[in-house]
Amino acid sequence: MTKADLVERVTTQISRTAGPMISKKDCARVVDAFLDAIKDALKEQKNIEVRGFGTFKIRQRKTRMARNPRTGSPVEVSARPVPVFKPSKELRALVADIDAPHPGEASPAA
């Protein structure tokens, strides 16, 4: 799914529930603003938690040795921060097509 597909789906969903009050152009601005907010927070080394969806975090990669694929000689790759996404239990269950308990509900007995 591309960003254009995402904008299309969000626009369709909003128009289905609230009527045609928002244009596709306005919806694209909202999606862009949301993604920019996530990027800015990650740039500032902050975590973003979206309940029921997941958490965007910055993780520090350690310095490691790698190999130059052309020459085979060892090369040191320096430590650096990398963005990671950890899905929520609900999202993992949805993707795996498992009935997960909703937040606040007790887990089913095994």
Distance bins in CASP14 RR format, pairs under 12 A and 6 or more apart:
PFRMAT RR
TARGET T0000
AUTHOR 0000-0000-0000
RMODE 2
METHOD distances of the structure
MODEL  1
1 7 0 0 0 0 0 1 0 0 0 0 0
1 8 0 0 0 0 1 0 0 0 0 0 0
1 9 1 0 0 1 0 0 0 0 0 0 0
1 10 0 0 0 0 0 1 0 0 0 0 0
1 31 0 0 0 0 0 1 0 0 0 0 0
2 8 0 0 0 0 1 0 0 0 0 0 0
2 9 0 0 0 0 0 1 0 0 0 0 0
2 28 0 0 0 0 0 1 0 0 0 0 0
2 31 0 0 0 0 0 1 0 0 0 0 0
3 9 0 0 0 0 0 1 0 0 0 0 0
3 10 0 0 0 0 0 1 0 0 0 0 0
3 27 0 0 0 0 0 1 0 0 0 0 0
3 28 0 0 0 0 1 0 0 0 0 0 0
3 30 0 0 0 0 0 1 0 0 0 0 0
3 31 1 0 0 1 0 0 0 0 0 0 0
3 32 0 0 0 0 1 0 0 0 0 0 0
3 34 0 0 0 0 0 1 0 0 0 0 0
3 35 1 0 0 1 0 0 0 0 0 0 0
4 10 0 0 0 0 0 1 0 0 0 0 0
4 11 0 0 0 0 0 1 0 0 0 0 0
4 24 0 0 0 0 1 0 0 0 0 0 0
4 27 0 0 0 0 0 1 0 0 0 0 0
4 28 0 0 0 0 1 0 0 0 0 0 0
4 31 0 0 0 0 1 0 0 0 0 0 0
4 32 0 0 0 0 0 1 0 0 0 0 0
5 11 0 0 0 0 0 1 0 0 0 0 0
5 12 0 0 0 0 0 1 0 0 0 0 0
5 24 0 0 0 0 0 1 0 0 0 0 0
5 28 0 0 0 0 0 1 0 0 0 0 0
5 31 0 0 0 0 0 1 0 0 0 0 0
6 12 0 0 0 0 0 1 0 0 0 0 0
6 13 0 0 0 0 0 1 0 0 0 0 0
6 24 0 0 0 0 0 1 0 0 0 0 0
6 27 0 0 0 0 1 0 0 0 0 0 0
6 28 0 0 0 0 1 0 0 0 0 0 0
6 30 0 0 0 0 0 1 0 0 0 0 0
6 31 1 0 1 0 0 0 0 0 0 0 0
6 32 0 0 0 0 0 1 0 0 0 0 0
6 34 0 0 0 0 1 0 0 0 0 0 0
6 35 0 0 0 0 1 0 0 0 0 0 0
7 13 0 0 0 0 0 1 0 0 0 0 0
7 14 0 0 0 0 0 1 0 0 0 0 0
7 22 0 0 0 0 0 1 0 0 0 0 0
7 23 0 0 0 0 0 1 0 0 0 0 0
7 24 1 0 0 1 0 0 0 0 0 0 0
7 25 0 0 0 0 1 0 0 0 0 0 0
7 26 0 0 0 0 1 0 0 0 0 0 0
7 27 1 0 1 0 0 0 0 0 0 0 0
7 28 1 0 1 0 0 0 0 0 0 0 0
7 29 0 0 0 0 1 0 0 0 0 0 0
7 30 0 0 0 0 1 0 0 0 0 0 0
7 31 1 0 1 0 0 0 0 0 0 0 0
7 32 0 0 0 0 1 0 0 0 0 0 0
7 33 0 0 0 0 0 1 0 0 0 0 0
7 34 0 0 0 0 0 1 0 0 0 0 0
7 35 0 0 0 0 0 1 0 0 0 0 0
8 14 0 0 0 0 0 1 0 0 0 0 0
8 15 0 0 0 0 0 1 0 0 0 0 0
8 24 1 0 0 1 0 0 0 0 0 0 0
8 27 0 0 0 0 1 0 0 0 0 0 0
8 28 0 0 0 0 1 0 0 0 0 0 0
8 31 0 0 0 0 0 1 0 0 0 0 0
9 15 0 0 0 0 0 1 0 0 0 0 0
9 16 0 0 0 0 0 1 0 0 0 0 0
9 24 0 0 0 0 0 1 0 0 0 0 0
9 27 0 0 0 0 1 0 0 0 0 0 0
9 28 0 0 0 0 0 1 0 0 0 0 0
9 31 0 0 0 0 1 0 0 0 0 0 0
10 16 0 0 0 0 0 1 0 0 0 0 0
10 17 0 0 0 0 0 1 0 0 0 0 0
10 18 0 0 0 0 0 1 0 0 0 0 0
10 22 0 0 0 0 1 0 0 0 0 0 0
10 23 0 0 0 0 0 1 0 0 0 0 0
10 24 0 0 0 0 1 0 0 0 0 0 0
10 26 0 0 0 0 0 1 0 0 0 0 0
10 27 1 0 1 0 0 0 0 0 0 0 0
10 28 0 0 0 0 1 0 0 0 0 0 0
10 29 0 0 0 0 0 1 0 0 0 0 0
10 30 1 0 0 1 0 0 0 0 0 0 0
10 31 1 0 0 1 0 0 0 0 0 0 0
10 32 0 0 0 0 0 1 0 0 0 0 0
10 34 0 0 0 0 1 0 0 0 0 0 0
11 17 0 0 0 0 0 1 0 0 0 0 0
11 18 0 0 0 0 0 1 0 0 0 0 0
11 19 0 0 0 0 0 1 0 0 0 0 0
11 20 0 0 0 0 1 0 0 0 0 0 0
11 21 0 0 0 0 0 1 0 0 0 0 0
11 22 1 0 0 1 0 0 0 0 0 0 0
11 23 1 0 0 1 0 0 0 0 0 0 0
11 24 1 0 1 0 0 0 0 0 0 0 0
11 25 0 0 0 0 1 0 0 0 0 0 0
11 26 0 0 0 0 1 0 0 0 0 0 0
11 27 1 0 1 0 0 0 0 0 0 0 0
11 28 0 0 0 0 1 0 0 0 0 0 0
11 29 0 0 0 0 0 1 0 0 0 0 0
11 30 0 0 0 0 1 0 0 0 0 0 0
11 31 0 0 0 0 1 0 0 0 0 0 0
12 18 0 0 0 0 0 1 0 0 0 0 0
12 19 0 0 0 0 0 1 0 0 0 0 0
12 20 0 0 0 0 0 1 0 0 0 0 0
12 22 0 0 0 0 0 1 0 0 0 0 0
12 24 0 0 0 0 1 0 0 0 0 0 0
12 27 0 0 0 0 1 0 0 0 0 0 0
13 19 0 0 0 0 0 1 0 0 0 0 0
13 22 0 0 0 0 0 1 0 0 0 0 0
13 27 0 0 0 0 1 0 0 0 0 0 0
13 30 0 0 0 0 0 1 0 0 0 0 0
13 31 0 0 0 0 0 1 0 0 0 0 0
14 20 0 0 0 0 1 0 0 0 0 0 0
14 21 1 0 0 1 0 0 0 0 0 0 0
14 22 1 0 1 0 0 0 0 0 0 0 0
14 23 0 0 0 0 0 1 0 0 0 0 0
14 24 0 0 0 0 0 1 0 0 0 0 0
14 26 0 0 0 0 1 0 0 0 0 0 0
14 27 1 0 0 1 0 0 0 0 0 0 0
14 30 0 0 0 0 1 0 0 0 0 0 0
14 31 0 0 0 0 0 1 0 0 0 0 0
15 21 1 0 0 1 0 0 0 0 0 0 0
15 22 1 0 0 1 0 0 0 0 0 0 0
15 23 0 0 0 0 1 0 0 0 0 0 0
15 24 0 0 0 0 1 0 0 0 0 0 0
15 26 0 0 0 0 0 1 0 0 0 0 0
15 27 0 0 0 0 1 0 0 0 0 0 0
16 22 0 0 0 0 0 1 0 0 0 0 0
18 27 0 0 0 0 0 1 0 0 0 0 0
20 26 0 0 0 0 0 1 0 0 0 0 0
20 27 0 0 0 0 0 1 0 0 0 0 0
21 27 0 0 0 0 0 1 0 0 0 0 0
22 28 0 0 0 0 0 1 0 0 0 0 0
22 29 0 0 0 0 1 0 0 0 0 0 0
22 30 1 0 0 1 0 0 0 0 0 0 0
22 31 0 0 0 0 0 1 0 0 0 0 0
23 29 0 0 0 0 1 0 0 0 0 0 0
23 30 0 0 0 0 0 1 0 0 0 0 0
24 30 0 0 0 0 0 1 0 0 0 0 0
24 31 0 0 0 0 0 1 0 0 0 0 0
25 31 0 0 0 0 0 1 0 0 0 0 0
25 32 0 0 0 0 0 1 0 0 0 0 0
26 32 0 0 0 0 0 1 0 0 0 0 0
26 33 0 0 0 0 0 1 0 0 0 0 0
27 33 0 0 0 0 0 1 0 0 0 0 0
27 34 0 0 0 0 0 1 0 0 0 0 0
28 34 0 0 0 0 0 1 0 0 0 0 0
28 35 0 0 0 0 0 1 0 0 0 0 0
29 35 0 0 0 0 0 1 0 0 0 0 0
29 36 0 0 0 0 0 1 0 0 0 0 0
30 36 0 0 0 0 0 1 0 0 0 0 0
30 37 0 0 0 0 0 1 0 0 0 0 0
31 37 0 0 0 0 0 1 0 0 0 0 0
31 38 0 0 0 0 0 1 0 0 0 0 0
32 38 0 0 0 0 0 1 0 0 0 0 0
32 39 0 0 0 0 0 1 0 0 0 0 0
33 39 0 0 0 0 0 1 0 0 0 0 0
33 40 0 0 0 0 0 1 0 0 0 0 0
34 40 0 0 0 0 0 1 0 0 0 0 0
34 41 0 0 0 0 0 1 0 0 0 0 0
34 48 0 0 0 0 0 1 0 0 0 0 0
34 50 0 0 0 0 1 0 0 0 0 0 0
34 53 0 0 0 0 0 1 0 0 0 0 0
34 56 0 0 0 0 0 1 0 0 0 0 0
35 41 0 0 0 0 0 1 0 0 0 0 0
35 42 0 0 0 0 0 1 0 0 0 0 0
35 48 0 0 0 0 0 1 0 0 0 0 0
35 56 0 0 0 0 0 1 0 0 0 0 0
36 42 0 0 0 0 0 1 0 0 0 0 0
36 43 0 0 0 0 0 1 0 0 0 0 0
37 43 0 0 0 0 0 1 0 0 0 0 0
37 44 0 0 0 0 0 1 0 0 0 0 0
37 46 0 0 0 0 0 1 0 0 0 0 0
37 48 0 0 0 0 1 0 0 0 0 0 0
37 50 0 0 0 0 0 1 0 0 0 0 0
37 56 0 0 0 0 0 1 0 0 0 0 0
38 44 0 0 0 0 0 1 0 0 0 0 0
38 46 0 0 0 0 1 0 0 0 0 0 0
38 47 0 0 0 0 0 1 0 0 0 0 0
38 48 1 0 1 0 0 0 0 0 0 0 0
38 49 0 0 0 0 0 1 0 0 0 0 0
38 50 0 0 0 0 1 0 0 0 0 0 0
38 53 0 0 0 0 0 1 0 0 0 0 0
38 54 0 0 0 0 0 1 0 0 0 0 0
38 55 0 0 0 0 0 1 0 0 0 0 0
38 56 1 0 1 0 0 0 0 0 0 0 0
38 57 0 0 0 0 0 1 0 0 0 0 0
38 58 0 0 0 0 0 1 0 0 0 0 0
38 83 0 0 0 0 1 0 0 0 0 0 0
38 85 0 0 0 0 0 1 0 0 0 0 0
39 46 0 0 0 0 0 1 0 0 0 0 0
39 48 0 0 0 0 1 0 0 0 0 0 0
39 56 0 0 0 0 1 0 0 0 0 0 0
39 58 0 0 0 0 0 1 0 0 0 0 0
39 83 0 0 0 0 1 0 0 0 0 0 0
40 46 0 0 0 0 1 0 0 0 0 0 0
40 48 0 0 0 0 1 0 0 0 0 0 0
40 56 0 0 0 0 0 1 0 0 0 0 0
41 47 1 0 0 1 0 0 0 0 0 0 0
41 48 1 0 1 0 0 0 0 0 0 0 0
41 49 0 0 0 0 0 1 0 0 0 0 0
41 50 0 0 0 0 0 1 0 0 0 0 0
41 55 0 0 0 0 0 1 0 0 0 0 0
41 56 1 0 0 1 0 0 0 0 0 0 0
41 57 0 0 0 0 0 1 0 0 0 0 0
41 58 0 0 0 0 1 0 0 0 0 0 0
41 83 0 0 0 0 0 1 0 0 0 0 0
42 48 1 0 0 1 0 0 0 0 0 0 0
42 55 0 0 0 0 0 1 0 0 0 0 0
42 56 1 0 0 1 0 0 0 0 0 0 0
42 57 0 0 0 0 1 0 0 0 0 0 0
42 58 1 0 1 0 0 0 0 0 0 0 0
42 59 0 0 0 0 0 1 0 0 0 0 0
42 81 0 0 0 0 1 0 0 0 0 0 0
42 82 0 0 0 0 1 0 0 0 0 0 0
42 83 1 0 1 0 0 0 0 0 0 0 0
42 84 0 0 0 0 1 0 0 0 0 0 0
42 85 0 0 0 0 0 1 0 0 0 0 0
43 56 0 0 0 0 0 1 0 0 0 0 0
43 58 0 0 0 0 1 0 0 0 0 0 0
43 81 0 0 0 0 1 0 0 0 0 0 0
43 83 0 0 0 0 1 0 0 0 0 0 0
44 58 0 0 0 0 1 0 0 0 0 0 0
44 81 0 0 0 0 0 1 0 0 0 0 0
45 56 0 0 0 0 0 1 0 0 0 0 0
45 57 0 0 0 0 1 0 0 0 0 0 0
45 58 1 0 1 0 0 0 0 0 0 0 0
45 59 0 0 0 0 0 1 0 0 0 0 0
45 60 0 0 0 0 1 0 0 0 0 0 0
45 81 1 0 0 1 0 0 0 0 0 0 0
45 82 0 0 0 0 0 1 0 0 0 0 0
45 83 0 0 0 0 0 1 0 0 0 0 0
46 55 0 0 0 0 0 1 0 0 0 0 0
46 56 0 0 0 0 1 0 0 0 0 0 0
46 57 0 0 0 0 1 0 0 0 0 0 0
46 58 1 0 0 1 0 0 0 0 0 0 0
46 81 0 0 0 0 0 1 0 0 0 0 0
46 83 0 0 0 0 0 1 0 0 0 0 0
47 54 0 0 0 0 0 1 0 0 0 0 0
47 55 1 0 0 1 0 0 0 0 0 0 0
47 56 1 0 0 1 0 0 0 0 0 0 0
47 57 1 0 1 0 0 0 0 0 0 0 0
47 58 1 0 0 1 0 0 0 0 0 0 0
47 59 0 0 0 0 0 1 0 0 0 0 0
47 83 0 0 0 0 0 1 0 0 0 0 0
47 84 0 0 0 0 0 1 0 0 0 0 0
47 85 0 0 0 0 0 1 0 0 0 0 0
47 86 0 0 0 0 1 0 0 0 0 0 0
48 54 0 0 0 0 1 0 0 0 0 0 0
48 55 1 0 0 1 0 0 0 0 0 0 0
48 56 1 0 1 0 0 0 0 0 0 0 0
48 57 0 0 0 0 1 0 0 0 0 0 0
48 58 0 0 0 0 0 1 0 0 0 0 0
48 83 0 0 0 0 1 0 0 0 0 0 0
48 84 0 0 0 0 0 1 0 0 0 0 0
48 85 0 0 0 0 1 0 0 0 0 0 0
48 86 0 0 0 0 0 1 0 0 0 0 0
49 55 1 0 1 0 0 0 0 0 0 0 0
49 56 0 0 0 0 1 0 0 0 0 0 0
49 57 0 0 0 0 1 0 0 0 0 0 0
49 85 0 0 0 0 0 1 0 0 0 0 0
49 86 0 0 0 0 1 0 0 0 0 0 0
49 87 0 0 0 0 0 1 0 0 0 0 0
49 88 0 0 0 0 1 0 0 0 0 0 0
50 56 0 0 0 0 1 0 0 0 0 0 0
50 85 0 0 0 0 0 1 0 0 0 0 0
50 86 0 0 0 0 0 1 0 0 0 0 0
50 87 0 0 0 0 0 1 0 0 0 0 0
50 88 1 0 0 1 0 0 0 0 0 0 0
50 90 0 0 0 0 0 1 0 0 0 0 0
50 91 0 0 0 0 1 0 0 0 0 0 0
51 88 1 0 0 1 0 0 0 0 0 0 0
51 89 0 0 0 0 0 1 0 0 0 0 0
51 90 0 0 0 0 1 0 0 0 0 0 0
51 91 0 0 0 0 0 1 0 0 0 0 0
51 102 0 0 0 0 0 1 0 0 0 0 0
51 103 1 0 0 1 0 0 0 0 0 0 0
51 104 0 0 0 0 0 1 0 0 0 0 0
52 86 0 0 0 0 0 1 0 0 0 0 0
52 87 0 0 0 0 1 0 0 0 0 0 0
52 88 1 0 1 0 0 0 0 0 0 0 0
52 89 0 0 0 0 1 0 0 0 0 0 0
52 90 1 0 1 0 0 0 0 0 0 0 0
52 91 1 0 0 1 0 0 0 0 0 0 0
52 92 0 0 0 0 0 1 0 0 0 0 0
52 93 0 0 0 0 0 1 0 0 0 0 0
52 94 0 0 0 0 1 0 0 0 0 0 0
52 100 0 0 0 0 1 0 0 0 0 0 0
52 101 0 0 0 0 0 1 0 0 0 0 0
52 102 0 0 0 0 1 0 0 0 0 0 0
52 103 1 0 0 1 0 0 0 0 0 0 0
52 104 0 0 0 0 0 1 0 0 0 0 0
53 85 0 0 0 0 1 0 0 0 0 0 0
53 86 0 0 0 0 0 1 0 0 0 0 0
53 87 1 0 0 1 0 0 0 0 0 0 0
53 88 1 0 1 0 0 0 0 0 0 0 0
53 89 0 0 0 0 0 1 0 0 0 0 0
53 90 1 0 0 1 0 0 0 0 0 0 0
53 91 1 0 1 0 0 0 0 0 0 0 0
53 92 0 0 0 0 0 1 0 0 0 0 0
53 94 0 0 0 0 1 0 0 0 0 0 0
53 95 0 0 0 0 0 1 0 0 0 0 0
53 103 0 0 0 0 0 1 0 0 0 0 0
54 84 0 0 0 0 0 1 0 0 0 0 0
54 85 1 0 0 1 0 0 0 0 0 0 0
54 86 1 0 0 1 0 0 0 0 0 0 0
54 87 1 0 1 0 0 0 0 0 0 0 0
54 88 1 0 1 0 0 0 0 0 0 0 0
54 89 0 0 0 0 1 0 0 0 0 0 0
54 90 0 0 0 0 1 0 0 0 0 0 0
54 91 1 0 0 1 0 0 0 0 0 0 0
54 92 0 0 0 0 1 0 0 0 0 0 0
54 94 0 0 0 0 0 1 0 0 0 0 0
54 95 0 0 0 0 0 1 0 0 0 0 0
55 83 0 0 0 0 0 1 0 0 0 0 0
55 84 0 0 0 0 1 0 0 0 0 0 0
55 85 1 0 0 1 0 0 0 0 0 0 0
55 86 1 0 1 0 0 0 0 0 0 0 0
55 87 0 0 0 0 1 0 0 0 0 0 0
55 88 1 0 0 1 0 0 0 0 0 0 0
55 89 0 0 0 0 0 1 0 0 0 0 0
55 91 0 0 0 0 0 1 0 0 0 0 0
56 82 0 0 0 0 0 1 0 0 0 0 0
56 83 1 0 0 1 0 0 0 0 0 0 0
56 84 1 0 0 1 0 0 0 0 0 0 0
56 85 1 0 1 0 0 0 0 0 0 0 0
56 86 0 0 0 0 1 0 0 0 0 0 0
56 87 0 0 0 0 0 1 0 0 0 0 0
56 88 0 0 0 0 0 1 0 0 0 0 0
57 81 0 0 0 0 1 0 0 0 0 0 0
57 82 0 0 0 0 1 0 0 0 0 0 0
57 83 1 0 0 1 0 0 0 0 0 0 0
57 84 1 0 1 0 0 0 0 0 0 0 0
57 85 1 0 0 1 0 0 0 0 0 0 0
57 86 1 0 0 1 0 0 0 0 0 0 0
57 87 0 0 0 0 0 1 0 0 0 0 0
58 80 0 0 0 0 0 1 0 0 0 0 0
58 81 1 0 1 0 0 0 0 0 0 0 0
58 82 1 0 0 1 0 0 0 0 0 0 0
58 83 1 0 0 1 0 0 0 0 0 0 0
58 84 1 0 0 1 0 0 0 0 0 0 0
58 85 0 0 0 0 0 1 0 0 0 0 0
58 86 0 0 0 0 0 1 0 0 0 0 0
59 79 0 0 0 0 0 1 0 0 0 0 0
59 80 0 0 0 0 0 1 0 0 0 0 0
59 81 1 0 0 1 0 0 0 0 0 0 0
59 82 1 0 1 0 0 0 0 0 0 0 0
59 83 1 0 0 1 0 0 0 0 0 0 0
59 84 1 0 1 0 0 0 0 0 0 0 0
59 85 0 0 0 0 0 1 0 0 0 0 0
59 86 0 0 0 0 1 0 0 0 0 0 0
60 78 0 0 0 0 0 1 0 0 0 0 0
60 79 1 0 0 1 0 0 0 0 0 0 0
60 80 1 0 0 1 0 0 0 0 0 0 0
60 81 1 0 1 0 0 0 0 0 0 0 0
60 82 1 0 0 1 0 0 0 0 0 0 0
60 83 0 0 0 0 0 1 0 0 0 0 0
60 84 0 0 0 0 0 1 0 0 0 0 0
61 77 0 0 0 0 1 0 0 0 0 0 0
61 78 0 0 0 0 1 0 0 0 0 0 0
61 79 1 0 0 1 0 0 0 0 0 0 0
61 80 1 0 1 0 0 0 0 0 0 0 0
61 81 1 0 0 1 0 0 0 0 0 0 0
61 82 1 0 1 0 0 0 0 0 0 0 0
61 83 0 0 0 0 0 1 0 0 0 0 0
61 84 0 0 0 0 0 1 0 0 0 0 0
62 76 0 0 0 0 0 1 0 0 0 0 0
62 77 0 0 0 0 1 0 0 0 0 0 0
62 78 0 0 0 0 1 0 0 0 0 0 0
62 79 1 0 1 0 0 0 0 0 0 0 0
62 80 0 0 0 0 1 0 0 0 0 0 0
62 81 0 0 0 0 0 1 0 0 0 0 0
62 82 0 0 0 0 0 1 0 0 0 0 0
63 75 0 0 0 0 0 1 0 0 0 0 0
63 76 1 0 0 1 0 0 0 0 0 0 0
63 77 1 0 0 1 0 0 0 0 0 0 0
63 78 1 0 1 0 0 0 0 0 0 0 0
63 79 1 0 1 0 0 0 0 0 0 0 0
63 80 0 0 0 0 1 0 0 0 0 0 0
64 74 0 0 0 0 0 1 0 0 0 0 0
64 75 0 0 0 0 1 0 0 0 0 0 0
64 76 1 0 0 1 0 0 0 0 0 0 0
64 77 1 0 1 0 0 0 0 0 0 0 0
64 78 0 0 0 0 1 0 0 0 0 0 0
64 79 0 0 0 0 1 0 0 0 0 0 0
64 80 0 0 0 0 0 1 0 0 0 0 0
65 72 0 0 0 0 0 1 0 0 0 0 0
65 73 0 0 0 0 0 1 0 0 0 0 0
65 74 1 0 1 0 0 0 0 0 0 0 0
65 75 1 0 0 1 0 0 0 0 0 0 0
65 76 1 0 1 0 0 0 0 0 0 0 0
65 77 1 0 0 1 0 0 0 0 0 0 0
65 78 0 0 0 0 0 1 0 0 0 0 0
66 72 0 0 0 0 1 0 0 0 0 0 0
66 73 0 0 0 0 0 1 0 0 0 0 0
66 74 1 0 0 1 0 0 0 0 0 0 0
66 75 1 0 1 0 0 0 0 0 0 0 0
66 76 1 0 0 1 0 0 0 0 0 0 0
66 77 1 0 1 0 0 0 0 0 0 0 0
66 78 0 0 0 0 0 1 0 0 0 0 0
67 73 1 0 0 1 0 0 0 0 0 0 0
67 74 1 0 1 0 0 0 0 0 0 0 0
67 75 1 0 0 1 0 0 0 0 0 0 0
67 76 0 0 0 0 0 1 0 0 0 0 0
67 77 0 0 0 0 0 1 0 0 0 0 0
68 74 1 0 0 1 0 0 0 0 0 0 0
68 75 1 0 1 0 0 0 0 0 0 0 0
68 76 0 0 0 0 0 1 0 0 0 0 0
68 77 0 0 0 0 0 1 0 0 0 0 0
69 75 0 0 0 0 1 0 0 0 0 0 0
85 91 0 0 0 0 1 0 0 0 0 0 0
85 92 0 0 0 0 0 1 0 0 0 0 0
86 92 0 0 0 0 1 0 0 0 0 0 0
87 93 0 0 0 0 1 0 0 0 0 0 0
87 94 0 0 0 0 1 0 0 0 0 0 0
87 95 1 0 0 1 0 0 0 0 0 0 0
87 96 0 0 0 0 0 1 0 0 0 0 0
87 100 0 0 0 0 0 1 0 0 0 0 0
88 94 0 0 0 0 1 0 0 0 0 0 0
88 95 0 0 0 0 0 1 0 0 0 0 0
88 100 0 0 0 0 1 0 0 0 0 0 0
88 101 0 0 0 0 0 1 0 0 0 0 0
88 102 0 0 0 0 0 1 0 0 0 0 0
88 103 0 0 0 0 1 0 0 0 0 0 0
89 95 0 0 0 0 0 1 0 0 0 0 0
89 96 0 0 0 0 0 1 0 0 0 0 0
89 98 0 0 0 0 1 0 0 0 0 0 0
89 99 0 0 0 0 0 1 0 0 0 0 0
89 100 1 0 1 0 0 0 0 0 0 0 0
89 101 0 0 0 0 1 0 0 0 0 0 0
89 102 0 0 0 0 0 1 0 0 0 0 0
89 103 0 0 0 0 1 0 0 0 0 0 0
89 104 0 0 0 0 0 1 0 0 0 0 0
89 105 0 0 0 0 0 1 0 0 0 0 0
89 107 0 0 0 0 0 1 0 0 0 0 0
90 96 0 0 0 0 0 1 0 0 0 0 0
90 98 0 0 0 0 0 1 0 0 0 0 0
90 99 0 0 0 0 0 1 0 0 0 0 0
90 100 1 0 1 0 0 0 0 0 0 0 0
90 101 0 0 0 0 1 0 0 0 0 0 0
90 102 1 0 0 1 0 0 0 0 0 0 0
90 103 1 0 0 1 0 0 0 0 0 0 0
90 104 0 0 0 0 0 1 0 0 0 0 0
90 105 0 0 0 0 0 1 0 0 0 0 0
91 98 0 0 0 0 0 1 0 0 0 0 0
91 100 0 0 0 0 1 0 0 0 0 0 0
92 98 0 0 0 0 1 0 0 0 0 0 0
92 100 1 0 0 1 0 0 0 0 0 0 0
93 99 1 0 0 1 0 0 0 0 0 0 0
93 100 1 1 0 0 0 0 0 0 0 0 0
93 101 0 0 0 0 1 0 0 0 0 0 0
93 102 0 0 0 0 0 1 0 0 0 0 0
93 107 0 0 0 0 0 1 0 0 0 0 0
93 108 0 0 0 0 0 1 0 0 0 0 0
94 100 1 0 0 1 0 0 0 0 0 0 0
94 102 0 0 0 0 0 1 0 0 0 0 0
98 107 0 0 0 0 0 1 0 0 0 0 0
98 108 0 0 0 0 0 1 0 0 0 0 0
99 105 0 0 0 0 0 1 0 0 0 0 0
99 107 0 0 0 0 0 1 0 0 0 0 0
99 108 1 0 0 1 0 0 0 0 0 0 0
100 107 0 0 0 0 1 0 0 0 0 0 0
100 108 0 0 0 0 1 0 0 0 0 0 0
101 107 1 0 1 0 0 0 0 0 0 0 0
101 108 1 0 0 1 0 0 0 0 0 0 0
101 109 0 0 0 0 0 1 0 0 0 0 0
102 108 0 0 0 0 0 1 0 0 0 0 0
END
